[in-house]
């Protein structure tokens, strides 16, 4: 069972068993969990005529006793207080309360005491406490994502709050999948170890009965990694469709807000990019940018043929056929318009920011050696007036990560050049990244130059050549998945937690990256799953990153710590 199916199943069960007109009341996080797997039209089919947020619904005092209220909330103390106030003065005929995770006994007592008018019909836990953006990719949308890098002594309560949210999200995924995992974590990461320990404590001690599902021969594997082990992947420009949209415009809960980049008609200001709802996107989300243009042209040609046939309406039968096919025609028109707009806008950005030039150097820094040529290329781009501040910052970060031990003098020259060309970034930011995610902090063989097998693989790849210079990079996650498939993930680097060891090769592996995932990594997971290796991978993280968000995470922490 994949995550989209699991989340949809919960929402189906919530809505279909309650007959009549309904209002669906969500919070800022469950609204994301619902919106990625359920469309507005599907909600209407379930007789949901109103969707409201729990923290704003009390502003209206109007009685709506003809509606049944379906609440789907995280079991947070704030939400329990909202419910307490709303049950004291009920506006709806019935209240059906669903929570996306485990309720505490004290919270159940508070709800029972608040329901003086006995309007609550049911209270249930439906474990969709995650945002299933794709069948094998989920996020927790944690707002203050930079907190994962915060030293525990600086703000222990904020760090604990972050850990609690991650543990809740991971627990919900396994409850939805009805499995209890064996847990491994990245040895060099304190935060990965802490989350692994707290997850194990919840699953094997505090709530062991809840996780005591029928045992399979081989337990699934939960592997907890730290984003700092691969700082390169989220810093790179992207050239496959889905990842590129997120990099240049931004995707939030499978929606793209176009208002930030131009003046569009009202119905085009926000568009949905979902592999579940859009067949063109599903077929092209992992395709290279160069191929997308040709595929969109084919789609436009097909649409023009349909439009032409609709213009020749001459008989009553023609008219009836057109009316019957109109919803499909309208959907096709919307799809064509959406993808043409996205590709047109991204093409403009690529040209304005000289991203092909920038990206070629980025890929060389990430995938190939040659320090002298790299220094010259980065220096030239720092001097180029068309290169934006954020692109300059990324180039210096990528150079520093690659050559931090090799060229201190040249590195300092680039730091000074960046400070003079992009004054908005405080000096020391790139050095701060090295403190967080430099070579001394990392477990994996990020550049394939430590391990003999990786050196040989890189040489072979170099001799064969790469089909596309802009997509030659492979995230470190790809190597990690290969190691799991071949049974070579080293215990010393990724220890098991407690006495729970893997007996044989797992069939299901959930990899959670503390600090966030990227769409390049979710593409690697989807391609690996398509290879039918016998292992199904699911990827999750605290947020979904693009290069700007990743760089800004470090900037926020840099300012907090006042380094």
C-alpha positions as CSV (number, residue, x, y, z in Angstrom):
1,X,0.0,0.0,0.0
2,X,1.5,3.3,-1.0
3,X,1.1,6.5,1.1
4,X,-1.3,8.3,-1.2
5,X,-3.6,5.3,-1.1
6,X,-3.3,5.1,2.7
7,X,-4.1,8.8,3.2
8,X,-7.0,8.7,0.7
9,X,-8.5,5.6,2.4
10,X,-8.5,7.5,5.8
11,X,-10.3,10.5,4.3
12,X,-12.8,8.3,2.4
13,X,-13.7,6.5,5.6
14,X,-14.1,9.8,7.4
15,X,-16.5,11.3,4.9
16,X,-18.5,8.4,3.3
17,X,-19.9,7.0,6.6
18,X,-21.4,10.3,7.6
19,X,-24.5,11.0,5.5
20,X,-25.9,14.5,4.6
21,X,-24.4,17.9,4.2
22,X,-21.0,18.4,5.9
23,X,-18.4,21.0,6.8
24,X,-14.8,19.8,6.9
25,X,-12.7,21.6,9.6
26,X,-8.9,21.3,9.3
27,X,-5.8,22.8,10.8
28,X,-2.8,24.4,9.0
29,X,-1.1,20.9,8.7
30,X,-4.1,18.6,8.0
31,X,-5.2,20.9,5.2
32,X,-2.0,20.0,3.4
33,X,-2.4,16.3,4.1
34,X,-6.0,16.4,2.6
35,X,-5.3,18.7,-0.3
36,X,-2.6,16.6,-1.9
37,X,-4.7,13.5,-2.1
38,X,-8.3,14.8,-2.5
39,X,-9.6,17.4,-4.9
40,X,-12.3,20.0,-4.3
41,X,-14.7,18.2,-6.7
42,X,-14.1,14.9,-4.8
43,X,-15.0,16.7,-1.6
44,X,-18.2,18.0,-3.2
45,X,-19.1,14.4,-4.2
46,X,-18.9,13.5,-0.5
47,X,-21.3,16.3,0.3
48,X,-18.7,18.5,1.8
49,X,-20.0,22.0,1.1
50,X,-17.7,24.0,3.3
51,X,-14.0,23.7,4.3
52,X,-12.8,25.8,7.2
53,X,-9.7,26.2,9.4
54,X,-10.2,25.4,13.1
55,X,-8.6,28.6,14.3
56,X,-10.8,30.9,12.2
57,X,-14.2,29.2,12.3
58,X,-15.2,30.6,15.7
59,X,-15.1,34.1,14.2
60,X,-18.6,33.4,12.9
61,X,-21.5,33.0,15.4
62,X,-24.1,31.9,12.8
63,X,-25.8,28.7,13.7
64,X,-25.5,25.9,11.1
65,X,-27.4,23.1,12.7
66,X,-28.2,21.6,9.3
67,X,-24.5,20.8,8.7
68,X,-22.5,18.0,10.3
69,X,-19.1,19.1,11.4
70,X,-16.2,16.7,10.5
71,X,-13.0,17.7,12.2
72,X,-9.7,16.4,11.1
73,X,-6.9,17.8,13.3
74,X,-3.5,17.1,14.7
75,X,-3.8,16.2,18.4
76,X,-2.0,19.3,19.5
77,X,-2.8,21.2,22.8
78,X,-3.8,24.3,20.7
79,X,-6.3,22.2,18.7
80,X,-7.8,20.6,21.8
81,X,-8.3,24.2,23.2
82,X,-10.0,25.3,20.0
83,X,-12.3,22.3,20.2
84,X,-13.0,22.9,23.8
85,X,-14.2,26.5,23.0
86,X,-16.3,25.4,20.0
87,X,-18.0,22.5,21.8
88,X,-19.0,24.9,24.7
89,X,-21.2,26.8,22.1
90,X,-21.9,24.3,19.3
91,X,-22.9,25.8,15.9
92,X,-23.4,22.5,14.0
93,X,-25.9,19.6,14.4
94,X,-23.3,16.9,14.9
95,X,-19.6,16.8,15.6
96,X,-17.4,14.0,14.3
97,X,-13.8,14.3,15.6
98,X,-10.9,12.6,13.8
99,X,-7.3,13.0,14.8
100,X,-4.2,12.5,12.6
101,X,-2.2,10.9,15.4
102,X,-2.4,9.4,18.9
103,X,-4.5,11.2,21.5
104,X,-3.4,11.4,25.1
105,X,-5.8,10.2,27.8
106,X,-5.9,13.7,29.3
107,X,-7.0,15.1,25.9
108,X,-9.8,12.6,25.7
109,X,-11.0,13.6,29.1
110,X,-10.9,17.3,28.2
111,X,-13.1,16.6,25.1
112,X,-15.5,14.5,27.1
113,X,-15.8,17.2,29.8
114,X,-16.4,19.9,27.1
115,X,-19.2,18.0,25.3
116,X,-21.9,19.1,27.7
117,X,-24.6,19.3,25.0
118,X,-23.6,15.8,23.8
119,X,-23.2,16.8,20.1
120,X,-20.0,14.7,19.6
121,X,-20.9,11.5,17.7
122,X,-17.5,9.9,17.5
123,X,-13.8,10.4,18.3
124,X,-11.3,8.4,16.2
125,X,-7.6,8.3,15.3
126,X,-6.8,8.2,11.6
127,X,-3.1,8.2,11.1
128,X,-2.5,10.6,8.2
129,X,-0.1,12.9,10.0
130,X,2.1,13.3,6.9
131,X,1.7,15.0,3.5
132,X,1.8,12.3,0.8
133,X,3.0,14.4,-2.2
134,X,3.6,11.3,-4.3
135,X,3.1,7.6,-3.8
136,X,6.6,7.1,-2.5
137,X,7.5,10.5,-1.1
138,X,6.1,12.3,1.9
139,X,7.0,15.5,3.9
140,X,6.1,16.8,7.3
141,X,6.1,20.5,6.2
142,X,7.9,21.6,9.5
143,X,8.0,25.4,9.4
144,X,11.3,26.0,11.3
145,X,13.3,23.4,9.5
146,X,16.6,25.0,10.3
147,X,16.2,23.9,14.0
148,X,17.5,20.4,13.2
149,X,21.0,22.0,13.1
150,X,20.6,23.9,16.3
151,X,23.0,22.8,19.1
152,X,20.8,21.2,21.9
153,X,22.2,23.6,24.5
154,X,21.1,26.7,22.6
155,X,17.3,26.2,22.7
156,X,16.4,22.7,24.0
157,X,12.6,23.2,24.0
158,X,12.6,24.2,20.3
159,X,14.8,21.3,19.4
160,X,12.5,18.9,21.4
161,X,9.5,20.3,19.6
162,X,11.1,19.6,16.2
163,X,12.0,16.0,17.3
164,X,8.5,15.4,18.6
165,X,7.0,16.4,15.3
166,X,9.3,14.1,13.3
167,X,8.7,11.1,15.6
168,X,4.9,11.7,15.3
169,X,5.1,11.9,11.5
170,X,7.3,8.7,11.3
171,X,5.0,6.9,13.7
172,X,1.9,7.8,11.6
173,X,3.5,6.5,8.4
174,X,4.1,3.1,10.0
175,X,0.6,3.0,11.6
176,X,-0.9,3.8,8.2
177,X,1.2,1.0,6.6
178,X,0.4,-1.3,9.6
179,X,4.1,-2.2,10.2
180,X,6.7,-1.9,12.9
181,X,10.3,-1.4,11.6
182,X,13.8,-2.2,12.5
183,X,15.6,1.1,13.0
184,X,19.0,2.3,11.8
185,X,20.5,5.7,11.9
186,X,23.5,7.7,10.7
187,X,26.2,7.3,13.3
188,X,27.8,10.8,12.9
189,X,24.5,12.7,13.4
190,X,23.3,13.5,17.0
191,X,19.8,14.5,15.7
192,X,19.4,11.3,13.6
193,X,20.4,9.2,16.7
194,X,18.0,11.1,19.0
195,X,15.1,10.7,16.6
196,X,15.9,7.0,16.1
197,X,15.9,6.5,19.9
198,X,12.7,8.4,20.5
199,X,10.9,6.6,17.7
200,X,12.1,3.2,19.0
201,X,11.0,4.1,22.5
202,X,7.5,5.0,21.2
203,X,7.1,1.9,19.0
204,X,8.7,-0.7,21.3
205,X,7.8,0.6,24.8
206,X,5.3,3.4,25.2
207,X,2.8,2.3,22.5
208,X,4.1,-1.3,21.8
209,X,0.5,-2.6,21.7
210,X,-0.5,-0.2,19.0
211,X,2.4,-1.2,16.8
212,X,2.0,-4.9,17.5
213,X,0.8,-5.9,14.0
214,X,0.9,-9.4,12.5
215,X,4.6,-10.0,12.0
216,X,6.0,-10.6,8.6
217,X,9.1,-12.7,8.1
218,X,11.3,-9.7,7.6
219,X,10.5,-6.3,9.3
220,X,10.6,-3.2,7.2
221,X,13.7,-1.0,7.7
222,X,13.5,2.6,8.9
223,X,16.8,4.4,8.0
224,X,17.2,7.9,9.5
225,X,19.7,10.2,7.8
226,X,20.9,13.8,8.3
227,X,20.6,16.3,5.4
228,X,24.1,17.5,6.3
229,X,25.6,14.3,4.9
230,X,24.7,15.4,1.4
231,X,24.8,19.2,1.2
232,X,25.4,19.2,-2.6
233,X,22.1,17.8,-3.9
234,X,19.9,20.7,-2.5
235,X,22.4,23.3,-3.7
236,X,22.2,22.3,-7.4
237,X,20.0,23.8,-10.2
238,X,17.6,21.2,-11.5
239,X,16.9,20.3,-15.1
240,X,14.1,17.7,-14.8
241,X,10.5,19.0,-15.0
242,X,9.2,18.6,-11.4
243,X,12.5,19.5,-9.7
244,X,13.0,22.5,-12.0
245,X,9.5,23.9,-11.2
246,X,10.3,23.7,-7.5
247,X,13.8,25.2,-8.0
248,X,12.7,28.2,-10.1
249,X,9.1,28.9,-8.9
250,X,8.4,26.7,-5.9
251,X,5.9,23.9,-5.2
252,X,3.9,23.7,-2.0
253,X,1.6,20.7,-1.4
254,X,1.6,20.0,-5.2
255,X,0.5,23.6,-6.0
256,X,2.5,26.2,-7.8
257,X,1.8,29.9,-7.0
258,X,2.4,31.9,-10.1
259,X,1.6,35.3,-8.6
260,X,5.2,35.7,-7.5
261,X,6.5,35.7,-11.1
262,X,3.9,37.6,-13.1
263,X,0.4,38.9,-13.6
264,X,-1.8,36.0,-14.6
265,X,-5.6,35.7,-15.0
266,X,-7.3,34.7,-11.7
267,X,-8.0,31.1,-12.7
268,X,-4.3,30.6,-13.6
269,X,-2.6,32.2,-10.5
270,X,-2.3,28.9,-8.8
271,X,-2.0,25.6,-10.6
272,X,-1.9,22.0,-9.4
273,X,1.0,19.7,-10.3
274,X,0.0,16.2,-9.2
275,X,1.0,12.9,-10.8
276,X,-2.3,11.5,-9.5
277,X,-4.5,14.1,-11.3
278,X,-2.5,15.1,-14.4
279,X,-1.5,12.4,-16.9
280,X,0.9,14.7,-18.9
281,X,2.8,15.6,-15.7
282,X,2.9,12.0,-14.6
283,X,4.5,11.0,-17.9
284,X,6.9,14.0,-17.9
285,X,7.8,14.9,-14.3
286,X,11.2,13.2,-14.5
287,X,12.0,14.2,-18.1
288,X,14.8,16.6,-19.1
289,X,13.9,20.2,-19.8
290,X,14.9,19.9,-23.4
291,X,12.5,17.0,-24.0
292,X,9.6,18.7,-22.2
293,X,9.4,21.4,-24.9
294,X,8.9,18.8,-27.6
295,X,6.4,16.9,-25.5
296,X,4.4,20.0,-24.8
297,X,4.3,20.9,-28.5
298,X,2.8,17.5,-29.2
299,X,0.2,18.1,-26.5
300,X,-0.6,21.5,-28.1
301,X,-1.0,19.9,-31.5
302,X,-3.4,17.3,-30.2
303,X,-5.4,20.0,-28.4
304,X,-5.6,22.1,-31.6
305,X,-7.0,19.0,-33.5
306,X,-9.7,18.6,-30.8
307,X,-10.5,22.3,-30.9
308,X,-10.8,22.3,-34.7
309,X,-13.2,19.3,-34.6
310,X,-15.3,21.2,-32.0
311,X,-15.6,24.2,-34.4
312,X,-17.5,22.2,-37.0
313,X,-20.7,21.9,-35.0
314,X,-23.5,21.7,-37.6
315,X,-26.1,19.3,-36.3
316,X,-28.0,18.6,-33.1
317,X,-25.9,15.4,-32.7
318,X,-22.6,17.4,-33.1
319,X,-23.8,19.8,-30.3
320,X,-24.8,16.9,-28.0
321,X,-21.4,15.3,-28.6
322,X,-19.7,18.5,-27.8
323,X,-21.6,19.1,-24.5
324,X,-20.9,15.5,-23.5
325,X,-17.2,15.9,-24.1
326,X,-17.0,19.5,-22.8
327,X,-15.6,18.7,-19.3
328,X,-12.8,16.7,-20.8
329,X,-12.2,19.4,-23.4
330,X,-12.1,22.1,-20.6
331,X,-9.7,19.9,-18.6
332,X,-7.4,19.5,-21.6
333,X,-7.5,23.2,-22.3
334,X,-6.5,23.9,-18.7
335,X,-3.7,21.4,-18.8
336,X,-2.2,22.7,-22.0
337,X,-2.4,26.3,-20.7
338,X,-0.8,25.3,-17.4
339,X,2.2,23.5,-18.9
340,X,2.8,26.0,-21.6
341,X,2.8,28.8,-19.0
342,X,5.2,27.0,-16.7
343,X,7.7,26.1,-19.4
344,X,7.5,29.6,-20.9
345,X,8.2,31.3,-17.5
346,X,11.0,28.9,-16.7
347,X,12.7,29.5,-20.1
348,X,12.7,33.2,-19.4
349,X,14.3,32.7,-16.0
350,X,17.0,30.4,-17.5
351,X,17.9,33.0,-20.0
352,X,17.8,36.0,-17.6
353,X,19.9,34.3,-14.9
354,X,22.3,32.6,-17.4
355,X,21.4,29.3,-15.6
356,X,22.8,27.0,-18.3
357,X,26.2,28.6,-17.9
358,X,25.9,28.5,-14.0
359,X,24.6,25.0,-14.0
360,X,27.4,23.6,-16.2
361,X,29.9,24.8,-13.6
362,X,27.8,23.5,-10.7
363,X,27.7,20.0,-12.3
364,X,31.5,20.1,-12.8
365,X,31.9,21.0,-9.2
366,X,29.6,18.2,-8.0
367,X,30.8,15.4,-10.4
368,X,34.3,16.0,-11.7
369,X,37.8,17.1,-10.4
370,X,39.9,19.8,-11.8
371,X,40.4,22.5,-9.1
372,X,42.2,25.1,-11.3
373,X,39.5,25.1,-14.0
374,X,36.8,25.2,-11.4
375,X,38.3,28.2,-9.6
376,X,38.5,30.1,-12.9
377,X,34.9,29.2,-13.9
378,X,33.5,30.3,-10.5
379,X,35.5,33.5,-10.5
380,X,34.2,34.4,-14.0
381,X,30.6,33.8,-12.9
382,X,31.0,35.9,-9.8
383,X,32.1,38.7,-12.1
384,X,29.2,38.2,-14.5
385,X,26.6,41.0,-14.0
386,X,23.8,38.6,-15.1
387,X,24.4,36.1,-12.4
388,X,22.1,36.6,-9.4
389,X,23.2,36.9,-5.8
390,X,21.7,33.5,-4.8
391,X,23.5,31.8,-7.7
392,X,26.8,33.4,-6.7
393,X,26.3,32.2,-3.2
394,X,25.5,28.6,-4.3
395,X,28.6,28.5,-6.6
396,X,30.9,29.5,-3.8
397,X,29.2,27.0,-1.4
398,X,29.6,24.2,-3.9
399,X,33.3,25.1,-4.5
400,X,34.0,25.3,-0.8
401,X,32.4,21.9,-0.1
402,X,34.5,20.3,-2.9
403,X,37.8,21.9,-2.2
404,X,37.7,22.9,1.5
405,X,40.9,21.0,2.3
406,X,42.8,21.7,-1.0
407,X,42.9,25.4,-1.6
408,X,42.6,27.7,1.5
409,X,44.1,30.7,-0.4
410,X,41.8,30.4,-3.4
411,X,38.9,29.7,-1.1
412,X,39.5,33.0,0.8
413,X,39.7,34.8,-2.5
414,X,36.3,33.5,-3.5
415,X,34.9,34.4,0.0
416,X,36.1,38.0,-0.5
417,X,34.9,38.2,-4.0
418,X,31.4,37.0,-2.9
419,X,31.3,39.6,-0.1
420,X,32.1,42.4,-2.5
421,X,29.7,41.3,-5.2
422,X,26.7,40.1,-3.0
423,X,26.9,42.3,0.1
424,X,23.4,41.1,1.2
425,X,25.0,37.9,2.6
426,X,27.0,38.4,5.7
427,X,30.7,37.3,5.6
428,X,31.2,33.9,7.2
429,X,28.0,32.2,5.8
430,X,29.9,29.8,3.6
431,X,32.4,29.0,6.4
432,X,29.3,28.3,8.6
433,X,28.1,25.7,6.0
434,X,31.4,24.0,6.1
435,X,31.2,23.8,9.9
436,X,27.7,22.2,9.6
437,X,28.3,19.9,6.6
438,X,32.0,19.9,5.8
439,X,34.0,16.7,5.1
440,X,34.7,16.1,8.8
441,X,31.0,16.0,9.5
442,X,29.9,13.6,6.7
443,X,29.6,9.8,6.7
444,X,29.1,9.0,3.0
445,X,31.5,9.2,0.2
446,X,29.9,12.3,-1.3
447,X,32.3,12.8,-4.2
448,X,33.1,9.1,-4.8
449,X,36.9,9.7,-4.1
450,X,37.3,7.7,-0.9
451,X,36.1,4.3,-1.8
452,X,37.8,2.2,-4.5
453,X,34.5,1.0,-5.9
454,X,33.2,4.5,-6.2
455,X,36.4,5.7,-7.9
456,X,36.1,2.9,-10.4
457,X,32.4,3.7,-11.0
458,X,33.1,7.4,-11.6
459,X,35.9,6.5,-14.0
460,X,33.6,4.2,-16.0
461,X,30.9,6.9,-16.1
462,X,33.5,9.5,-17.3
463,X,34.6,7.2,-20.1
464,X,31.1,6.4,-21.2
465,X,30.2,10.1,-21.1
466,X,26.9,11.5,-19.8
467,X,23.8,11.9,-21.9
468,X,23.1,15.3,-20.5
469,X,25.8,17.4,-18.8
470,X,23.1,19.2,-16.8
471,X,21.8,16.0,-15.1
472,X,25.0,14.0,-14.6
473,X,24.8,14.4,-10.8
474,X,23.4,11.6,-8.7
475,X,22.5,12.2,-5.1
476,X,24.3,10.4,-2.3
477,X,20.9,8.7,-1.6
478,X,21.3,6.7,-4.8
479,X,24.5,5.1,-3.4
480,X,22.8,4.4,-0.1
481,X,19.9,2.6,-1.8
482,X,22.4,0.6,-3.9
483,X,24.2,-0.4,-0.6
484,X,20.9,-1.5,0.9
485,X,19.9,-3.6,-2.2
486,X,23.3,-5.3,-2.2
487,X,23.4,-5.8,1.6
488,X,26.4,-3.6,2.0
489,X,25.2,-0.8,4.2
490,X,27.9,-0.7,6.9
491,X,26.8,-1.4,10.4
492,X,29.6,0.8,11.7
493,X,28.3,3.8,9.8
494,X,24.6,3.1,10.1
495,X,24.1,1.1,13.4
496,X,20.9,-0.8,14.4
497,X,19.1,0.5,17.4
498,X,18.6,-1.8,20.3
499,X,18.4,-5.6,19.9
500,X,16.4,-5.5,16.7
501,X,18.5,-6.7,13.7
502,X,17.5,-7.4,10.2
503,X,17.1,-11.0,9.3
504,X,17.8,-11.0,5.5
505,X,17.1,-8.3,3.0
506,X,14.1,-6.0,3.8
507,X,11.2,-5.7,1.3
508,X,10.2,-2.2,2.5
509,X,12.7,0.6,3.3
510,X,11.5,4.0,4.6
511,X,14.4,6.5,4.4
512,X,13.8,9.7,6.4
513,X,16.1,12.6,5.9
514,X,16.1,15.0,8.9
515,X,16.5,18.5,7.4
516,X,14.5,17.8,4.2
517,X,14.4,15.9,0.9
518,X,14.7,17.1,-2.7
519,X,12.7,16.2,-5.8
520,X,16.0,15.0,-7.4
521,X,16.1,12.4,-4.6
522,X,12.4,11.5,-5.0
523,X,13.1,10.9,-8.7
524,X,16.0,8.5,-7.7
525,X,13.6,6.6,-5.4
526,X,10.9,6.4,-8.1
527,X,13.4,5.1,-10.7
528,X,14.8,2.6,-8.3
529,X,11.3,1.3,-7.4
530,X,10.6,1.0,-11.2
531,X,13.7,-1.3,-11.5
532,X,11.9,-4.0,-9.4
533,X,14.9,-4.8,-7.2
534,X,12.6,-6.6,-4.8
535,X,12.8,-3.7,-2.3
536,X,10.3,-0.9,-2.2
537,X,11.7,2.4,-1.1
538,X,9.7,5.3,0.5
539,X,11.4,8.7,1.0
540,X,10.4,11.2,3.7
541,X,11.7,14.4,5.2
542,X,11.0,17.3,7.4
543,X,10.4,19.6,4.3
544,X,11.0,19.5,0.5
545,X,14.0,21.7,-0.3
546,X,15.1,23.8,-3.2
547,X,18.5,25.5,-3.3
548,X,17.2,28.9,-2.0
549,X,15.4,27.3,0.9
550,X,18.4,25.2,1.8
551,X,20.8,28.2,1.7
552,X,18.3,30.2,3.7
553,X,18.1,27.5,6.4
554,X,21.8,28.0,7.0
555,X,21.4,31.8,6.9
556,X,18.7,31.8,9.5
557,X,20.7,29.6,11.9
558,X,23.8,31.7,11.2
559,X,21.9,34.8,12.3
560,X,20.5,33.0,15.4
561,X,23.9,31.8,16.6
562,X,25.6,35.1,15.7
563,X,28.6,33.2,14.5
